Amino acid sequence: MLESIYPGEARLSTESAVAGVAGEGPRYGAGELQALYKRYLFRGLAIAIAAHAMVIGGYYAAAALGAGEPPVVHVRLLRYSDLGPPPSIESGNAPPPVAIAPPRARVDAGVPVPVPDLEVNADQTIATQHEMNEGTGPGGEGGGSPGGTGIPGDIAIDDEAPPADYVAVEKEPVIIKSVEPVYPEMAVKTGLEGKVWVKIWVDREGKPKQVVILQSDNEMFNQPALDAAKQFVFTPAYMNDGPVSVWVTFPFKFTLSGDK
């Protein structure tokens, strides 16, 4: 019989060893390992579980012992006026702020002062609305209607907005009156020529309401072109049987011919 290398293990017989040498197949260790691996498997698993339990339990125990009451934070609320001005950036010895008292109204302001009652004229009448419109009321002199009622006449309020750059029309405006621009004297002396494109806002009455410079070869010709365009007269543009405001583009050519 052969002794096992592990104490307490089963022993192999001489016949088993001889049979293994004779060629019947290796039989050494198969039965012993199958009998022992379960025991060492359970031992290693138990040791691993115990080690993990100790590590995890120690972590949570240390966290529980170290966690005391949360720190107390004291908060003080201040008004913005109590903070004072910020420190000076340039110098650390900034002068203290000067208190400026807000202006106060006089004590007697707004106090009604009694006055004697005015005598009422029994013959005095109040003008009617028709009389005030006609200006024949008993009012005194003033800057209003001819009758001196002091009521101003109708005030024309122009609330028309500029038209869009492109407006669909059935009939385009046509120039009725055109004015030649004044050739600048400096341009005549220096022999300058140029061209100025202007955009004219033609209102519902066919009058130029606004003139804008679109393109100019020389700023010297801008003002004469604007002055001339403002004196143009057009037939109004029509759309849906009614006049509409449109923009019209017109070029002014400044050329010298002959002795001029």
SVG drawing of the C-alpha trace seen along z (x, -y; Angstrom):
<svg xmlns="http://www.w3.org/2000/svg" viewBox="-79 -140 83 146">
<polyline fill="none" stroke="black" stroke-width="0.4" points="0.0,0.0 1.2,-3.6 0.6,-6.4 -1.2,-9.5 0.6,-12.8 -2.4,-14.3 -3.2,-13.1 -6.5,-11.3 -6.9,-10.6 -7.6,-7.2 -4.7,-4.9 -3.9,-3.3 -3.4,0.4 -0.4,1.9 -2.6,3.5 -4.0,0.2 -0.5,-1.2 0.6,1.9 -2.5,1.8 -1.8,-1.8 1.7,-0.9 0.5,2.1 -1.5,-0.2 -5.0,0.0 -5.1,-3.9 -4.1,-6.4 -6.3,-6.1 -4.1,-7.9 -5.7,-11.1 -9.1,-11.0 -11.1,-9.6 -9.1,-11.5 -9.5,-14.9 -13.2,-14.4 -13.6,-13.7 -11.5,-16.7 -12.3,-19.6 -15.7,-20.1 -14.3,-20.5 -11.7,-23.1 -14.3,-24.8 -16.6,-25.4 -13.7,-26.5 -12.5,-29.1 -16.0,-30.4 -16.6,-30.8 -13.3,-32.6 -14.1,-35.0 -17.6,-35.8 -16.2,-36.4 -13.5,-38.8 -16.0,-40.7 -18.4,-41.0 -15.6,-42.3 -14.5,-44.9 -18.0,-46.2 -19.1,-46.1 -16.1,-48.0 -16.7,-50.7 -20.3,-51.2 -19.4,-51.0 -16.8,-53.7 -19.2,-55.9 -21.8,-55.5 -19.4,-56.2 -17.9,-59.2 -21.1,-60.8 -22.2,-63.1 -24.7,-66.0 -24.6,-68.2 -22.7,-71.5 -24.8,-74.5 -24.6,-77.3 -25.5,-80.8 -26.9,-83.1 -27.3,-86.8 -29.7,-88.7 -28.7,-92.3 -30.4,-95.0 -28.6,-96.4 -28.5,-99.8 -26.6,-98.4 -23.8,-97.0 -22.3,-100.4 -20.2,-101.3 -17.6,-98.7 -14.0,-99.3 -12.0,-101.5 -9.9,-99.7 -7.3,-102.4 -6.7,-103.2 -7.3,-101.3 -7.9,-104.6 -11.1,-105.7 -12.9,-108.5 -16.2,-107.7 -19.3,-108.1 -21.1,-111.4 -24.7,-111.1 -26.9,-113.2 -30.4,-113.8 -33.2,-113.7 -34.9,-116.9 -38.0,-117.5 -41.1,-119.4 -41.9,-122.6 -44.4,-122.2 -46.7,-124.8 -46.7,-123.2 -50.1,-121.9 -52.0,-123.6 -55.1,-125.2 -55.5,-128.9 -59.0,-130.2 -60.0,-133.0 -63.2,-135.1 -66.0,-133.9 -66.2,-135.6 -69.3,-137.4 -71.3,-135.6 -72.8,-137.8 -76.4,-136.7 -76.3,-138.0 -73.3,-135.9 -74.1,-132.9 -72.1,-130.0 -71.6,-129.7 -73.1,-126.7 -71.2,-124.1 -72.5,-125.7 -71.4,-129.1 -68.0,-127.9 -67.6,-126.1 -68.7,-129.2 -66.5,-131.4 -69.3,-133.7 -69.4,-132.9 -68.8,-135.4 -65.2,-134.2 -62.3,-136.6 -59.4,-137.1 -57.1,-134.1 -55.2,-132.2 -58.0,-130.0 -60.9,-130.5 -61.7,-133.9 -64.3,-134.6 -61.8,-134.5 -63.1,-131.5 -59.6,-130.3 -60.4,-126.9 -57.8,-125.9 -59.0,-124.7 -58.6,-121.2 -55.0,-119.9 -53.9,-117.7 -52.1,-114.7 -50.1,-112.8 -50.0,-109.1 -49.2,-107.6 -46.3,-105.2 -43.7,-104.8 -44.7,-102.2 -42.9,-99.0 -40.0,-98.9 -42.2,-97.1 -46.0,-97.8 -48.2,-96.2 -50.1,-98.9 -52.4,-98.9 -51.2,-102.3 -47.8,-103.7 -47.1,-107.3 -46.2,-109.7 -44.1,-112.8 -46.1,-115.9 -43.5,-118.5 -39.8,-118.0 -37.1,-120.4 -33.5,-120.5 -31.0,-120.4 -28.6,-123.2 -25.1,-122.4 -22.7,-123.0 -20.4,-125.9 -17.3,-124.1 -18.1,-121.2 -18.3,-123.5 -15.0,-125.1 -13.3,-121.7 -15.1,-120.1 -16.7,-117.3 -19.5,-115.2 -21.6,-112.5 -24.8,-110.7 -27.1,-110.5 -29.9,-107.9 -32.7,-109.0 -35.7,-107.2 -38.8,-109.3 -41.8,-108.5 -44.8,-109.6 -47.9,-110.0 -51.6,-109.5 -51.7,-113.1 -48.7,-112.6 -46.4,-114.8 -42.9,-113.8 -43.0,-113.1 -39.5,-111.9 -36.3,-111.6 -33.4,-109.2 -30.1,-108.9 -29.6,-105.5 -26.3,-105.9 -24.0,-108.8 -20.8,-109.3 -19.9,-112.3 -21.3,-113.7 -21.2,-117.2 -24.2,-116.4 -26.4,-114.9 -28.0,-118.0 -28.9,-119.5 -30.5,-116.2 -32.5,-116.1 -33.7,-119.7 -34.8,-119.1 -36.6,-115.8 -38.6,-117.4 -40.1,-119.8 -41.4,-117.0 -45.1,-116.5 -46.5,-113.1 -49.9,-111.5 -50.6,-109.2 -50.3,-105.5 -53.6,-103.5 -54.5,-100.1 -58.1,-98.8 -59.6,-102.1 -57.8,-104.1 -54.5,-106.1 -51.7,-104.4 -48.2,-105.6 -45.2,-104.1 -41.5,-104.6 -40.1,-105.9 -36.5,-105.7 -35.1,-108.6 -31.6,-109.4 -30.1,-112.8 -27.2,-113.2 -24.7,-116.1 -22.9,-116.7 -21.0,-119.7 -21.6,-120.6 -20.1,-123.5 -18.6,-126.3 -20.6,-125.4"/>
</svg>
